[in-house]
Amino acid sequence: MSAAEAGGVFHRARGRTLDAFPAEKESEWKGPFYFILGADPQFGLMKAWSTGDCDNGGDEWEQEIRLTEQAVQAINKLNPKPKFFVLCGDLIHAMPAGQRPPRAPSRGGHRRENCSPILQSR
């Protein structure tokens, strides 16, 4: 998915307002729905815990990436689909070895082959 395609999928609140649900479409009850709240993926934390070094460990993300991909696959199979998905909390625990955190949010800068983006900064 390109950054342009993702623009229609990922929304960011601005001025305490989220444009994903326009009032003219959502002001009337249309029946039950559900949403998913994901929290604290903390990429890198599993290695830190396994080594017992939460201050300096956590430089590998493989387990978290695998689990995140499994979660996305499971969510994509749900029927009916959730109305929306919110991801909150600490997204990373530590950067992979030799990498520095980005200086500013990037648009589609970090990609993994054959994996749809889960989070997009604007």
Phi and psi restraints in degrees (value plus and minus 20) as a CYANA .aco file:
   2 SER   PHI     -97.7   -57.7
   2 SER   PSI     146.3   186.3
   3 ALA   PHI     -81.5   -41.5
   3 ALA   PSI     -56.3   -16.3
   4 ALA   PHI     -85.0   -45.0
   4 ALA   PSI     -63.3   -23.3
   5 GLU   PHI     -84.7   -44.7
   5 GLU   PSI     -59.6   -19.6
   6 ALA   PHI     -85.6   -45.6
   6 ALA   PSI     -45.6    -5.6
   7 GLY   PHI     -76.5   -36.5
   7 GLY   PSI     -50.9   -10.9
   8 GLY   PHI    -105.3   -65.3
   8 GLY   PSI     -30.4     9.6
   9 VAL   PHI    -122.0   -82.0
   9 VAL   PSI     -63.0   -23.0
  10 PHE   PHI    -118.4   -78.4
  10 PHE   PSI     112.3   152.3
  11 HIS   PHI    -144.3  -104.3
  11 HIS   PSI     129.1   169.1
  12 ARG   PHI    -146.0  -106.0
  12 ARG   PSI     114.2   154.2
  13 ALA   PHI     -90.5   -50.5
  13 ALA   PSI     118.6   158.6
  14 ARG   PHI    -156.1  -116.1
  14 ARG   PSI     114.1   154.1
  15 GLY   PHI      38.0    78.0
  15 GLY   PSI      19.1    59.1
  16 ARG   PHI      40.9    80.9
  16 ARG   PSI       5.8    45.8
  17 THR   PHI    -153.3  -113.3
  17 THR   PSI     117.7   157.7
  18 LEU   PHI    -130.3   -90.3
  18 LEU   PSI     102.9   142.9
  19 ASP   PHI    -102.5   -62.5
  19 ASP   PSI     -16.2    23.8
  20 ALA   PHI     -90.7   -50.7
  20 ALA   PSI     -42.9    -2.9
  21 PHE   PHI    -147.7  -107.7
  21 PHE   PSI      62.2   102.2
  22 PRO   PHI     -82.1   -42.1
  22 PRO   PSI     120.3   160.3
  23 ALA   PHI     -76.6   -36.6
  23 ALA   PSI     -58.5   -18.5
  24 GLU   PHI     -84.7   -44.7
  24 GLU   PSI     -44.6    -4.6
  25 LYS   PHI    -115.0   -75.0
  25 LYS   PSI     -46.9    -6.9
  26 GLU   PHI    -130.1   -90.1
  26 GLU   PSI     -13.7    26.3
  27 SER   PHI     -98.8   -58.8
  27 SER   PSI     -30.5     9.5
  28 GLU   PHI    -139.2   -99.2
  28 GLU   PSI     116.8   156.8
  29 TRP   PHI     -85.0   -45.0
  29 TRP   PSI     109.3   149.3
  30 LYS   PHI    -139.3   -99.3
  30 LYS   PSI     -12.7    27.3
  31 GLY   PHI     100.5   140.5
  31 GLY   PSI     154.4   194.4
  32 PRO   PHI     -87.2   -47.2
  32 PRO   PSI     133.9   173.9
  33 PHE   PHI    -170.3  -130.3
  33 PHE   PSI     149.8   189.8
  34 TYR   PHI    -160.6  -120.6
  34 TYR   PSI     142.4   182.4
  35 PHE   PHI    -157.1  -117.1
  35 PHE   PSI     147.9   187.9
  36 ILE   PHI    -137.8   -97.8
  36 ILE   PSI     114.1   154.1
  37 LEU   PHI    -133.9   -93.9
  37 LEU   PSI      93.7   133.7
  38 GLY   PHI    -121.6   -81.6
  38 GLY   PSI     122.1   162.1
  39 ALA   PHI    -160.0  -120.0
  39 ALA   PSI     123.4   163.4
  40 ASP   PHI      33.2    73.2
  40 ASP   PSI      38.9    78.9
  41 PRO   PHI     -84.3   -44.3
  41 PRO   PSI     -49.9    -9.9
  42 GLN   PHI      19.6    59.6
  42 GLN   PSI      42.5    82.5
  43 PHE   PHI     -73.4   -33.4
  43 PHE   PSI     106.7   146.7
  44 GLY   PHI      85.6   125.6
  44 GLY   PSI     -36.0     4.0
  45 LEU   PHI     -91.2   -51.2
  45 LEU   PSI     -53.2   -13.2
  46 MET   PHI     -82.9   -42.9
  46 MET   PSI     -61.4   -21.4
  47 LYS   PHI     -87.5   -47.5
  47 LYS   PSI     -61.6   -21.6
  48 ALA   PHI     -78.9   -38.9
  48 ALA   PSI     -63.9   -23.9
  49 TRP   PHI     -86.1   -46.1
  49 TRP   PSI     -61.5   -21.5
  50 SER   PHI     -86.9   -46.9
  50 SER   PSI     -49.6    -9.6
  51 THR   PHI    -112.3   -72.3
  51 THR   PSI     -30.4     9.6
  52 GLY   PHI      55.2    95.2
  52 GLY   PSI      -3.0    37.0
  53 ASP   PHI    -143.7  -103.7
  53 ASP   PSI      58.9    98.9
  54 CYS   PHI     -95.1   -55.1
  54 CYS   PSI     -32.4     7.6
  55 ASP   PHI    -106.5   -66.5
  55 ASP   PSI     -54.4   -14.4
  56 ASN   PHI    -140.1  -100.1
  56 ASN   PSI     -31.7     8.3
  57 GLY   PHI    -102.7   -62.7
  57 GLY   PSI    -183.5  -143.5
  58 GLY   PHI      62.6   102.6
  58 GLY   PSI       5.7    45.7
  59 ASP   PHI    -112.9   -72.9
  59 ASP   PSI     -11.4    28.6
  60 GLU   PHI    -142.9  -102.9
  60 GLU   PSI     118.9   158.9
  61 TRP   PHI    -135.2   -95.2
  61 TRP   PSI     -17.7    22.3
  62 GLU   PHI     -74.1   -34.1
  62 GLU   PSI     -67.4   -27.4
  63 GLN   PHI     -82.1   -42.1
  63 GLN   PSI     -64.6   -24.6
  64 GLU   PHI     -86.4   -46.4
  64 GLU   PSI     -59.3   -19.3
  65 ILE   PHI     -82.1   -42.1
  65 ILE   PSI     -65.9   -25.9
  66 ARG   PHI     -80.6   -40.6
  66 ARG   PSI     -66.5   -26.5
  67 LEU   PHI     -85.6   -45.6
  67 LEU   PSI     -56.8   -16.8
  68 THR   PHI     -86.1   -46.1
  68 THR   PSI     -63.1   -23.1
  69 GLU   PHI     -81.2   -41.2
  69 GLU   PSI     -60.4   -20.4
  70 GLN   PHI     -84.0   -44.0
  70 GLN   PSI     -60.4   -20.4
  71 ALA   PHI     -83.5   -43.5
  71 ALA   PSI     -63.9   -23.9
  72 VAL   PHI     -82.3   -42.3
  72 VAL   PSI     -63.5   -23.5
  73 GLN   PHI     -81.1   -41.1
  73 GLN   PSI     -63.7   -23.7
  74 ALA   PHI     -84.5   -44.5
  74 ALA   PSI     -62.7   -22.7
  75 ILE   PHI     -84.1   -44.1
  75 ILE   PSI     -60.6   -20.6
  76 ASN   PHI     -85.0   -45.0
  76 ASN   PSI     -42.3    -2.3
  77 LYS   PHI    -106.8   -66.8
  77 LYS   PSI     -30.6     9.4
  78 LEU   PHI     -83.8   -43.8
  78 LEU   PSI     122.3   162.3
  79 ASN   PHI    -163.2  -123.2
  79 ASN   PSI      93.9   133.9
  80 PRO   PHI     -95.1   -55.1
  80 PRO   PSI     142.1   182.1
  81 LYS   PHI     -91.0   -51.0
  81 LYS   PSI     129.3   169.3
  82 PRO   PHI     -85.9   -45.9
  82 PRO   PSI     130.7   170.7
  83 LYS   PHI     -84.7   -44.7
  83 LYS   PSI     -58.6   -18.6
  84 PHE   PHI    -180.9  -140.9
  84 PHE   PSI     148.7   188.7
  85 PHE   PHI    -150.3  -110.3
  85 PHE   PSI     110.0   150.0
  86 VAL   PHI    -137.2   -97.2
  86 VAL   PSI     113.6   153.6
  87 LEU   PHI    -136.9   -96.9
  87 LEU   PSI     101.0   141.0
  88 CYS   PHI    -143.7  -103.7
  88 CYS   PSI     149.9   189.9
  89 GLY   PHI      69.4   109.4
  89 GLY   PSI    -179.9  -139.9
  90 ASP   PHI     -96.7   -56.7
  90 ASP   PSI      94.6   134.6
  91 LEU   PHI     -99.5   -59.5
  91 LEU   PSI     -55.4   -15.4
  92 ILE   PHI    -150.9  -110.9
  92 ILE   PSI     132.3   172.3
  93 HIS   PHI    -118.2   -78.2
  93 HIS   PSI     -62.7   -22.7
  94 ALA   PHI    -175.4  -135.4
  94 ALA   PSI     132.4   172.4
  95 MET   PHI     -97.4   -57.4
  95 MET   PSI     130.7   170.7
  96 PRO   PHI     -78.6   -38.6
  96 PRO   PSI     135.7   175.7
  97 ALA   PHI     -71.2   -31.2
  97 ALA   PSI     112.6   152.6
  98 GLY   PHI      60.1   100.1
  98 GLY   PSI     -22.4    17.6
  99 GLN   PHI    -125.6   -85.6
  99 GLN   PSI     125.0   165.0
 100 ARG   PHI    -125.0   -85.0
 100 ARG   PSI     130.8   170.8
 101 PRO   PHI     -83.3   -43.3
 101 PRO   PSI     129.0   169.0
 102 PRO   PHI     -83.2   -43.2
 102 PRO   PSI     127.4   167.4
 103 ARG   PHI     -95.1   -55.1
 103 ARG   PSI     -49.4    -9.4
 104 ALA   PHI    -168.2  -128.2
 104 ALA   PSI     137.9   177.9
 105 PRO   PHI     -77.2   -37.2
 105 PRO   PSI     122.5   162.5
 106 SER   PHI    -137.3   -97.3
 106 SER   PSI     136.4   176.4
 107 ARG   PHI    -121.1   -81.1
 107 ARG   PSI      81.6   121.6
 108 GLY   PHI      49.6    89.6
 108 GLY   PSI       2.0    42.0
 109 GLY   PHI     -93.3   -53.3
 109 GLY   PSI     -49.3    -9.3
 110 HIS   PHI    -133.0   -93.0
 110 HIS   PSI      95.6   135.6
 111 ARG   PHI    -149.4  -109.4
 111 ARG   PSI     130.6   170.6
 112 ARG   PHI    -140.2  -100.2
 112 ARG   PSI     112.8   152.8
 113 GLU   PHI     -75.1   -35.1
 113 GLU   PSI     115.3   155.3
 114 ASN   PHI      40.4    80.4
 114 ASN   PSI       7.1    47.1
 115 CYS   PHI    -150.2  -110.2
 115 CYS   PSI     102.7   142.7
 116 SER   PHI     -85.8   -45.8
 116 SER   PSI     123.6   163.6
 117 PRO   PHI     -84.7   -44.7
 117 PRO   PSI     122.9   162.9
 118 ILE   PHI    -123.7   -83.7
 118 ILE   PSI     -54.8   -14.8
 119 LEU   PHI    -150.7  -110.7
 119 LEU   PSI     114.9   154.9
 120 GLN   PHI    -152.0  -112.0
 120 GLN   PSI     102.8   142.8
 121 SER   PHI    -109.5   -69.5
 121 SER   PSI     127.6   167.6
